[in-house]
Amino acid sequence: MAVRQPSRGQGPKFGRIDMADLTMSAYAPDTSAAAVILSDHGSLEYVQDYYAAFVFKRHVRIKILKKAGYEWANVDIPYVKAGGAGEQVTDIKASTYNLVNGQITEDNIKDKEIYDGRHSAFVYLKKLAMPNVRVGSVIEYSYTIDSRYIHNLKEWSFQSSIPIVWSEYRVKMPERYAFKMVKQGNQPLYTPEDLGLKHNFRKEGNRWIAKDVPALHLESYITTLSDYVTKVEFELYKVSYSKNNQKVLSGDWDEFAGILAEDENFGEHLKPVGRFGTQVAKIKAKDTNPLQQVEGIYSFVQDSMKWNGYHSLRLDKTLPEILKKRSGDVADINMLLIAMLREAGFNANPVLVSTRSHGKPYKKSPLFTKFDYVVAQVQVDGAELLLDATEPQLLPGMLPVRCLNGEGYLVKGAESKWIPLSTGAAFSNYYIRNLTVDNSGKVTGTGEELLDGYSALSARQAIKEEGAEKYAATYSGAGSFRLAEAIISNADSLHKPLSVAYKIAADNAGSANTIYLNPMMGSGVSKNPFQNPVRMYPVDFAAPIKETVVCNVKLPVGWQVEEVPQNISLTLPNHSATYTYMVQQVGNMLMIISKLNVNETLFAPEEYPQLRELYHQAVAKHAEQVVLKKEALN
């Protein structure tokens, strides 16, 4: 497909659709694409009026090539709204174009197809449901955002999960505002001059162009595609009021921490004024052990508050009002926890986090918008404990998986600093089976799965949502094995591993003289999550993985082991991951042990082939069988 290069970068005229775009049935550079972005033009310009500091405009055209591309007809326009201030979305235009009997038809969006949504505590959405979308449609939409947030200039992504033919961003700001531009990603960006286009810098400002950009596909064990797409970000670092009057705005983390401490929507709420004296006194009276007191306050907040699902950093209500309401966003709950811990005499402080879906931490300079979450850190018994009270099943000292994203920024006055967010907890699964094989080849026995750390957290959350009976019913079997009478223990005992015990039965999968037995029974790693031979970005497991399967098999009299899987032991450099498979026979008892340990949570692209091969061999081992043969009669 030939790229149509605009002469001045203002983008195509809204409503002027090329017949070639409508007749296109596939995108030649990537025929697997379900949709392709034909053009994406954005502009950012400073204005001087009573409302806005700058105006952001966007105009997008997308070709729908397959039914899987229909999701691109549901458009989200994010904007910030905090208190009485915020951003305004205006001038929404949207149309769907189809080819009917050789003629181009246009369906304009109706008011009822534009509705409001919410992404987080202060980020709202205008949602567009594009009309009459079918395979072959071209959808087009444009909008304007008026914003007061001069410190938070809109970033621009030149890459997406579908191909982009042409993406262009124009930024025009007065000389008195000095910005740093940070580029991410490996796709080239062009200036108009690079492409032979006319460009009037004084009139149009800076322009960056990307063309024929391939899709970046989501893979397993990744944070967010936003961490890897080609994009540009902007940071206001200096304002020049006159030649001799300049103010530097970024780069000082100490100043950033001081501003947060006095912020009326952040640090001011944490200054102890005896607001929770009664509740804190009751909790402390139950136990004199400091750690137990911390856990008591933590449990009180967990039990008293219900998380509404929104991420946030700042408060728009007082903490007593939040406690009275008994529900709130992340900042409401965890700032309440910090305040109560402080009133109890503990050194507790907020930690700013950029969650996995928000993007990797930005440590170059302090930007509040680079964080979207806050947790608590408390010092107790000489240790530093991270706490998040949004999840009822979460142990003190653990953070939700969504927060496991490298480092967070501890806001602690002169001691403010970046700290690791790892908590030592792992995805831990331990399976043990005790099986007996009779002379007919029938297998009976018992099994138990012990889940700890993040595996236990996930299971407990499922039990709470589905109920214990429905969760137990998922233990029904694998292959020829049947599981029954599953019993769940320690669902509410968070300091103990969650246990699921069950009975096992299976008929002989062989013949009268041969028994085939897969001791793994579908447990553990049964499918390689790394299918692609090459990977362009890191593997991020979030937390370590510990997976052990132990199978004890009592052999019948008159039968012998004909074939067993070979023992293997694999270790990646620096013991970042290990896998062992061992078979041992003592008398009529056969023991099979499989152990997978992923000790490091982050693997660079160049380490990927070895990690993929380790998983490949583990999956292959789990598919192998034990073969028993009936001894011949003399």
KEMIKE-350775 format. One record per residue (C-alpha): x, y, z. Coordinates in steps of 0.5 Angstrom, whole numbers, plus 500, padded with zeros to 3 digits. Each point is the difference from the previous one (the first is absolute). Layout:
# residues N
XYZ...
# end
This chain:
# residues 634
500500500503507498500505506497507498504505503497506502503507497499504507499495505493502502497494499495498495493504499495496505495497495504499494501493500504496494497495496506496501500500507493497500502495494506497504498493503507499503506504502506497496506501505496496505494496497499497507497507503493501502500507499505506498501507502500504493502506504500503507502508500501503507501507501502504507500508500500505506495504500498506505493500502496500506499493500506496497507500500501496494496497495501492498496498493500493497497497493500493499499495494499493501499494495496494503503494496497494504495499506505500505501507498493502502503502507504506497493503499499501507504506502502503506502507501504501507500507504501502507495503504502502507496504505497506496506500495502495495499499493495501495498496494497504494499500493499492499498498493500492498497497494500493497501499492498494496500498493493498498499499492506503498498507504503502507495501505501504507497498507501506505500499507494501504500503507498494503506497497504504504500499508505501506504495503506500506507497499503502507498505506502506496500497493493500496498498493496502495498493496498500493496494497501501493494499496499494494506497500502494496506497497502505495498506503504506501499504507502507501500504506503507503500503506503506504502500508501507503504499506503505506506495501506503497504495504497494497501501492496494497505495497499496494501493498502499493499492500494496502498493500498500493504503494500508499501503493501507502501503507502507501500505506501507500502504507500508500502504506502507502508500501499502507498493501506495500498493499504493500498495495501493501500495495498492501500495495504497494496503495503506496497507500500505495500507499496503494507502497502492500494499496500506495494503503499507501501503507499507503503499507498507503493498497499493502505499505504493501497494496502493501498494495500493500498496494498492498501499507499492502495498505503498507497494503498499507504493503500496506503503506501508498498506504496504495502501492500508502507498503503498493496504495503505496498507503502507502499503507501507503502503506500507502506502503501508500496506499503506498496506502505505498508500498502500507494497504500492498497495504502492500494496501503493500506495502500501508497494503501503507496506498495495497499497507500506504494503495496493501501501508496506500495499494493501503498494496506495502504502506496504504495494501506496503501505506498497506494504504497494504495499495500492501502500508494495502501495494507500501500499508495494499505497495506501504497498507499493497508498499506503503504498494502505495499496494493497502498507501502502493496494497494502505500507497501497493494495501496505503501504493499494496494498503497507501501503493498497493504502494496503494505497495503507498508502501502507502505504504496506503494501505494504499497498506502500507502494503495500506495501494503494496500495506492502501499499493503493501502500492505503496506500495507498501502507503494500505502493503507500500501507503495498505504495502506504500497505505497495504507497501503507501495501506502493503507503500503496494505503495495499494501504493497500493504496495498503493499494495499500492496493499502495495494502495502508501507499498507499503503505505502506497507502504503506496496505503494501505493500496494499504496497494506494500496497506493498501500496506502501507502494506503501507506498503501499507506499505499495505505495504505503496497498493497504495493497498496502494493500500494501496493499503496500494500492499496496506504494499507503499505499506504506503506500497498498493498505494494498495504498493497506497505504504506495499504505495507501502501506505495505504502507502499500508498507502504501507502507501508501499500492500496500493502495495499494495499493504499493497493498499501492501498497506503493500493497498500495495495496495500494504497493499502494503496493497501494504496493497500493504498495495499493500499495494497494500501494496494502495504506499495504504503506503497503507503505505500507503503507498501506503502507497503505505500507497504506503501507499497503493497493498497500507497507499497499493497493503497504506497506496497494495497497506497506503497502493498493498499497507504494502495495497501502493507501501501493502496498494506502496504494503497495495505497497505500494501495494498493503500502507494502504500504506494500505498502507505506500501503507502508501504501506503507503496504495499506506507498503504505496507498504499493498501497493493498497499493499495496495500493502496495495500492498502498494498494495502498493499494496505496496502504494504494497499493499499493505508500500502507500498506504501508497501505506501507499502502507499508499493499499500507496503503506505506500503502493496497495500505494506504499498508500506502496498498493503505496508498498502507500497506505502507500498502507502497507496495504497502506498495505498505505502495506504494500497493499500494504497494497501493503496493498502494504496493498501494504498494497499493503501495495496493500503494501502496494501506496507504498502507498501499492501507499501507503502507498507501501503505505502507498503506504500507496503506503500507497505505501501503507494495502495505497496493499501493501496494498501493503496493498502494504497493501502495505498493502501497506497493501493500497499508501502505495501507501500505495502508501499506496503506502499507496503506504500507496505504505501506496493504498503504494504497494503504494498498493507497499498496506494497497502495496503496506494501504495498494504493499500499508493501500499495493504495504496500506493500496503494496502496507493501502497497494504494501498493503502495505499493496498494505501493497497493503505495502499494496498494503506494501
# end
